[in-house]
Structure formats: structure tokens, C-alpha cells
Amino acid sequence: MKALVYKGPGRKEWADKEKPAIQRPTDAIVRITNTTICGTDLHILKGDVPAVTDGRTLGHEGVGVIEETGSAIRNFRKGDRVLISCITSCGSCANCKRQLYSHCADGGWILGHLIDGTQAEYVRIPHADNSLYPIPDGADKEALVMLSDILPTGFEIGVLAGQVAPGDFVAIVGAGPVGMAALLTAQFYSPGRLVMLDTDPNRLEVAKQLGATDVINVADGKAIETLRAMTGGTGVDVAIEAVGIPATFDICQQVVAPGGRIANVGVHGKPVELHIENLWIQNITIAMGLVNTNTTPLLMKTVQSGRISPAQLITHRFALNDILKAYDVFSAAAKEKALKVILKADA
């Protein structure tokens, strides 16, 4: 088969690789029909995730068709169309039993990280009964790719961890795909104002279309003053960091109100400076983490009902064989006006 193979920091190739095989009775082999590229994949290519080793197939999102199942699989059979979760869960360890699937003793985020991932023609899914979801008839497969990772990530680690509540003043720093996912799902809770901050005018315009009440272009260097003025000087109730660099985390620290919450969603490759000398007296809650995907069934229902439309985040489509071109476009998101790219293997 063909697969997108990591060759060390800054290097990747679309290469021939052996098709995966069943290794355990709880495995399934999925033929990929649609996949995508995540900002985390770019972090990997920068060398920010050293656990990813030379030769690893990247990718942790996608939908596909069951090709083969292990002898212990009960919920799926060959030919079933499935959504692949970015998180693998055994369902029986202590962490899984409290829905902390990201810290499964025999799983967690392993696809495209510790084992071969979804940017390939085929992928092996461990603990398939707990790590795959059936796709409803007539569902938009492209839209459902957003449920592999970004939609539950923005919702769980941004909105839920930030405890967004009716009437809240919410600021989302970073209008990338995960920031947009937080924007879409924050609206479940009717915040009073929902402000998106970014340096990309195109993404800010899209944020307006997706429900942002206000947008701020950070490029002028006055974002903190502008945002604090919008709140009457008190600060925001919830600040969601959705980039993963020190500067954006610092914005959140400087704009959060007393009693407010900072929800860090971004993947950080460098240390940040925590201004605890200012925050300790402000009764601030800071949350961060890796998505558990325990909200995936809920989010699938909201997508199927039309309550939210994650397909709006898709800006570019490529054949799977054109994945290197797709990476070029996704890596130059501002220039290419890219949010999510969809890679299609077949019908």
C-alpha cells in the first residue's frame, strides 16, 4: 500500500509500505476512504513530538470501510463504514472506566504517534470495538472526519474544560481548525459574546460566518488592550488558547477576568511563562489536556440533526495520492486560505 511516512524532523514521503495485518483478536483493518491533516502532524514534522520515530505513518483522523476483523470483534464486520477515533481505548482499564480514554493503559493517542496512522490506504485499529463508530446511512463522510479529532478536541478541552456558560464573555485565541471547532461548539451554551483572535483576516472573516460576535486581528499588537476595553476593563470569563505558542498563552493570561478560566487546547512544543505572581490572587482556573473523545456520540447526533455543520471547515480537497501537495497547502494556511483539507481515496 501507499502511506505518508515520517522520516525525521522536516522530512516526509509518500511511500510504499507493507499493508497492515491483524496482530491481536481485538484489531480491525480499515480501508481508508477519507482522511485529513492535523496541526499536530505539523508539530510532529517540526520535531515537537520526539516520540514519533523515523518510519512512522502519520495521521490520526479518518473514515473508512472495515476490511478485516480480529476474532474478538463483536460490533463490526467486513464492509461496515466507520469513523476512526483519534484516541484508542481498551474500555476496561482503570482510566477507561472513568472515561479518561486519552490515558488508556493500552491505547490513548497512539495512531500516527506510537503506531502507524491513517494517512495511508489501510490502517490497523487496536481495540476496534471501542475505537470505531458506525457511520449512519446517508451521513456526510467528509464532515464526519471532523469528528475524529478537532470537533471533540475543541469541545472537550476548550468549551467543557473552560466551563462556558450562558452569558459568558468568551475569547478564542487562534482561528485554526480546533479554534473554529471551539467556536462552533461554544454556541451550545449561549455565551453573551464570542470573540475570535487571529492574525489571518480570511480566518477571522470565516469566524464571523461561523458565529463569532466579534473578531480581533492580533497583528496590530493591540489585541490585549482591545479585548480588555471590550469587557469594560474586567477581562473575559473564558480564554481558550488554540495555537500552542507562548505568545498566545500569554494573551490568555493577560485578558482573563478574576474568577475566569483559561482552557489550553494548543499543542505546545516550547515552555511558556506562567505569571502566577499575578494570577494566584485572581481565583483563576487553568485547564489543559488531551481529548478523550467521550463526547463523540453526542457530537455525531448534533451533526446528523444539522445543529452544527463541521463541513463548513473544509476548504480544500485532494486525492489521497496528492497528500504531499495537500501538506504544502495546509502548511501555508494563510496564503492558501486553508482550514481543513480532505483527502479522498475512493467512493
Steps between C-alpha positions, in 0.01 A plus 500: 500500500594869495548702819625841615819410688683723749876503437613723784450874567411685181489187284216284373422291194208326330646154484429131456442320826380157603124479544411461870384165633297385800735471799248443780146359512371849589646662185326609182649598167331804344527606137523878507249692288555849644765645726650841579805680638508637853701783651652236724650337188676829430629505859635148445678609183658789690643250749270607785389140569821298538312177577416481127781302342641469150278280284171574673187545288341827608134585550236436765175605330281343238210288388510174313367151440574194712725269298566232763424440867670306776325203655391695811325786315126506572373838383628511142539279198658521157343770284381723784567872455666647810629819657850461647558664836833672550507334844532124544326359808496148640185577701603294799800661671461732801529817289255380236246417769498868599486609134860621504555324170798717404691323779390147420759255634517334157404787272441873519641710218704237322388525135760689300696539822610168649350274231430554130215737426227588254681690222521180303287268292447266796537529877492255790270610782569337840203450734275562203173436684572802722696716255272505196149639450246381241415758236125557461349446156509814291750678724749746351827307528710812449323681782540200730879511459479813718364276778817290510687773687444873457132524594528297824832671579359851468190397693655296783831677560379849408129542568434243772832546682448877475154455654335727244163610638206712380591868484876444525749720319715246314822572310654237272862569411575328172260457206643174373288185467495422874427862589213494250376175654494671839313789340233269357448301819517794743174613348326201664519702825382843376798716604432873506794589276724270304818669377753342264862623489745423220746664261331365184225729361351215298463275802349784699243552226415128510468524880233769454311268266521218755357702787766727650338817632829691468846446351837653584805500274797439730745625237470863614647415841206653686284191548527495879403866534216458250359193670522646849326816377219284355443350847500837675841425644394193698631230266339194342322218679658233281822522297561203267856462371490316166843554344772354721763774522611711799364826357142375470504344847626833634205682342266268690679572828473874449133515402335252739272655762506425874324167546555423132621190323787439258457189286818406315427293189814572297788254469804670651850409389674756723459611865275794581544752779223465756437833670391344824612815686200674341255213467517339846285772655249506213329163568591378152442145379742369236410182311687307234511150364460248224156426357324191635237482221234397751277767339523352149155331510340825618675702231401248232136555595535877476658467155232258381226732625653797318559691825860555394668456164870417527517463122524881501858460621608316182672733255703268277460150358770272359542144384684295761786456255541879499567513875837672462331786314233504772771539764647793307162671494421427865845618609443832320150543642494880497624527142271221376200602716493146636323358804445127465610301197325176408684215333282257310612148413184380325122502518 
